[in-house]
Amino acid sequence: MHVPRSFLEELIPARGRKMLFVHPPKCGGKFVERAFGKRARNCVSVRHPNLQGHLFWTEYRDRMRALGDSVDSYYTFSVMRNPFAWRVSFYEYVRKDTGGRHSGLPHLHALWSKMTFSDYLDWLEDPAAPTTVRFRPRAQVSDWFTNEEGIISVDYVLRQEVLAQDLSRLGHSFGIRLRIPDTPVNRSVSGDWRRYYSSGDVDKVAALHQRDIALFKYSFE
């Protein structure tokens, strides 16, 4: 998307900084999209059928190359979230999504709606759990914005926990105009996500998200 740097560029859709949002699911994406406004709806990741969905940075790289484009021609950014909170949010989002109307995962809604959170974590460890672009059962959050060597490959990583502040810093760093929402958008979990966990559950998520925790120093506390 071309993000405006001035009021005049807001009036010309093809003007502004060329940016790409690498969007991990359940990491404040709706909040980010609202901050970028109508330009987000015109992003190549939304308009082109081969670039739609929650793609990894490596997938953008390869698919853009096949289309004669290059991810390196964009300023790229993504969002990180505490993996312990992220697992709860994704579980609740799909579990409450009747018929999979929003997630596009009706089979998982039917399955998870009968599971406790602990059951869901046990199920993730099953090698037969299906993997698609919409659902990657054993993915870490950082998989969306790292390369094959686990090195961060986007220009900027925001944190979901302080998303408004980090978006403000992003706007300042890139000299772009954003309209940051005053309140959260599309929240899946009310209350403290820690209440979902037993001590064994903490260990399971920590094992699944070793890189996330090492890179961003997250903890259950």
C-alpha positions in Angstrom: 0.0 0.0 0.0 1.1 3.6 -0.6 0.9 5.3 2.8 0.5 9.1 2.6 3.2 11.3 4.0 1.2 14.6 3.7 -2.3 15.8 3.3 -1.8 16.1 -0.5 -0.7 12.5 -0.8 -3.8 11.4 1.0 -5.7 12.7 -2.1 -3.7 10.7 -4.6 -4.0 6.9 -4.0 -0.7 6.0 -5.9 1.4 8.4 -3.8 3.2 7.8 -0.5 5.6 5.3 1.0 5.3 1.8 -0.4 4.6 -0.5 2.6 3.6 -4.1 3.2 2.0 -5.4 6.5 3.1 -8.9 7.2 0.1 -9.9 9.3 0.2 -12.7 11.9 -3.4 -13.7 12.9 -4.7 -12.4 16.2 -2.0 -9.8 16.6 -4.0 -6.6 16.4 -4.4 -6.6 12.6 -7.7 -4.8 12.6 -6.3 -2.1 14.8 -3.4 -1.7 12.4 -5.7 -1.7 9.3 -7.9 1.0 10.9 -4.8 3.1 11.6 -3.8 3.0 7.9 -7.4 3.6 6.7 -8.6 3.0 3.1 -5.0 2.5 1.9 -4.9 -0.8 3.8 -7.8 -2.1 1.7 -5.9 -1.3 -1.5 -2.7 -3.1 -0.4 -1.3 -5.7 -2.8 -1.7 -8.3 -0.1 -5.4 -7.7 -0.2 -6.0 -7.2 -3.9 -3.8 -9.9 -5.5 -5.3 -13.4 -5.1 -1.9 -15.0 -4.8 -0.9 -12.7 -1.9 -4.1 -12.9 0.2 -4.2 -14.4 3.7 -1.9 -14.5 6.6 1.3 -15.3 4.7 4.8 -15.6 6.1 7.4 -13.1 5.0 9.1 -16.0 3.1 5.9 -16.7 1.2 5.6 -13.0 0.2 9.2 -13.1 -0.9 8.7 -16.2 -3.1 5.3 -15.4 -4.5 6.2 -11.8 -5.3 9.3 -13.0 -7.1 7.1 -15.3 -9.2 4.9 -12.3 -10.1 7.9 -10.2 -11.1 7.8 -8.1 -8.0 10.1 -8.0 -5.0 9.3 -7.8 -1.3 12.5 -5.8 -1.0 10.9 -2.9 -2.8 8.5 -2.4 0.1 9.0 -1.1 3.7 7.8 -4.1 5.7 6.5 -4.3 9.2 4.8 -6.9 11.4 3.4 -7.4 14.9 4.6 -9.6 17.7 2.4 -10.8 20.6 3.1 -12.6 23.8 2.7 -16.3 22.7 1.0 -17.3 25.9 -1.7 -14.7 25.2 -1.7 -15.4 21.5 -2.6 -19.1 21.9 -5.6 -18.2 24.1 -6.8 -15.5 21.6 -6.6 -17.8 18.6 -8.4 -20.6 20.5 -11.2 -18.4 21.6 -11.5 -16.6 18.3 -12.1 -19.9 16.4 -14.1 -21.5 19.2 -16.6 -18.6 19.3 -16.8 -18.2 15.5 -20.0 -20.1 14.8 -19.7 -22.0 11.6 -16.3 -20.5 10.9 -17.9 -17.5 9.2 -15.0 -15.1 10.0 -12.0 -17.4 10.4 -12.8 -19.7 7.4 -12.2 -22.7 9.7 -15.6 -24.3 10.3 -14.1 -27.8 10.9 -11.9 -26.3 13.7 -14.8 -24.4 15.2 -16.8 -27.6 15.5 -13.8 -29.4 17.0 -12.5 -26.7 19.4 -16.0 -25.8 20.7 -15.9 -29.2 22.5 -12.4 -28.8 23.8 -11.0 -27.2 26.9 -7.9 -25.0 26.4 -5.7 -27.9 27.8 -7.3 -30.3 25.3 -6.6 -27.8 22.5 -2.9 -27.6 23.5 -2.7 -31.4 23.5 -4.3 -31.6 20.1 -1.7 -29.2 18.7 0.9 -31.8 19.4 -0.8 -34.3 17.2 1.2 -34.6 13.9 -2.1 -35.2 12.1 -3.4 -31.8 13.0 -4.1 -30.1 9.6 -1.8 -27.3 8.3 -3.1 -24.7 5.9 -2.4 -21.0 5.3 -5.4 -20.2 7.5 -4.1 -22.4 10.3 -0.6 -23.5 11.1 -0.9 -25.5 14.4 2.8 -25.4 15.5 3.8 -22.0 14.0 5.5 -19.5 16.3 4.4 -15.9 15.9 7.8 -14.9 14.7 7.5 -17.4 11.8 5.5 -14.7 10.1 8.4 -12.3 9.9 11.6 -14.3 10.0 13.5 -16.1 7.3 14.4 -19.8 7.1 17.3 -19.2 9.5 15.0 -17.5 12.1 16.4 -14.0 11.4 13.9 -11.1 11.5 13.4 -10.0 7.9 11.0 -7.1 8.2 12.0 -3.6 8.7 10.0 -3.0 11.8 8.3 -5.2 14.4 5.6 -3.7 16.6 4.3 -5.3 19.8 0.7 -6.0 20.3 0.8 -5.1 23.9 1.8 -1.5 23.2 0.4 -1.3 19.7 -0.8 2.3 19.7 2.5 3.6 20.9 4.5 1.5 18.5 2.3 2.6 15.6 3.0 6.2 16.6 6.7 5.4 16.5 6.3 3.7 13.1 4.6 6.8 11.7 7.3 9.0 13.0 10.1 6.8 11.7 8.7 6.5 8.2 7.2 10.0 8.0 3.7 8.7 7.4 0.2 9.9 8.4 -1.7 7.4 10.5 -5.0 7.6 12.4 -4.5 5.5 15.4 -7.7 4.2 17.0 -8.5 5.2 20.6 -9.8 1.8 21.7 -9.0 -1.9 20.9 -10.5 -3.5 17.8 -11.8 -7.1 17.4 -10.8 -8.4 20.9 -11.4 -12.1 21.3 -10.7 -12.6 25.0 -12.1 -10.6 27.9 -10.3 -10.7 31.3 -7.0 -12.2 32.1 -5.8 -14.8 29.6 -3.7 -16.4 32.3 -6.8 -18.0 33.9 -6.9 -20.5 31.0 -3.6 -22.1 32.0 -2.5 -25.0 34.2 1.2 -25.3 35.1 1.5 -28.1 32.5 -0.1 -25.8 29.8 2.6 -23.2 30.4 5.3 -25.7 29.7 3.6 -26.8 26.5 3.3 -23.3 25.1 6.9 -22.4 26.1 8.1 -25.5 24.2 6.2 -24.5 21.1 7.4 -20.9 21.2 11.1 -21.1 22.1 12.2 -18.6 19.4 9.4 -16.1 20.2 10.4 -16.1 23.9 14.2 -16.0 23.2 13.9 -13.1 20.7 11.4 -10.9 22.6 11.9 -12.0 26.2 8.3 -12.9 26.8 7.2 -14.9 29.8 4.0 -16.2 31.3 4.1 -13.6 34.0 
